[in-house]
Amino acid sequence: MNREKLNEAITSAVKAHQLELYGVLFTQDSAFVYIKNPEGTSIKDCEKVLKQISYTIDTSDIHLEVESASIYAPLLEPKHYEPHLGKKIKCYTLTHKKPLTGSISEILDTGIILEKHNQEKETIYWKNIRKSTLKQTGAVA
């Protein structure tokens, strides 16, 4: 699958339905599309975008999902990290086998500084970050 053509189809489908593209996470054989609707993203929004993409481009060789960019959507771009300064994340990198866990201590032009549980700080460069997720704390009653 040509990622450039897929990106064009995704962007076009999201705009056609007057939604916002939060981001796209590519894995080896999958693409996860995260969308936002200012009035609240519905399942119908996700279905419409998925159908539009499938009509525009052949997606038979890739697993494609369209999801709401909820509060637990992955952090895919530098701008996604800013609202979460000081919060705990799991950071999946190209350089570590296991995700790194800690609080976002600083956001730099080149990456983030993650403060681990032992107060040790580590700089993680944008080019090495695959994605991050907010670390959920506590149980919801």
Buried (B, 14 or more C-beta within 10 A) or exposed (E): BEEEEBBEBBBBBBEEBEBEBBBBBBEEEEBBBBBBBEEEBEEEBBEBBBEBBBEBBEBEEBEBEBBBBEEEBBBBEBEBBEEBEEEBBBBBBEEEEEBBBBBBBEBEEEBBBBBEEEEEEBEBEEEBBBBBBBBEEEEEE
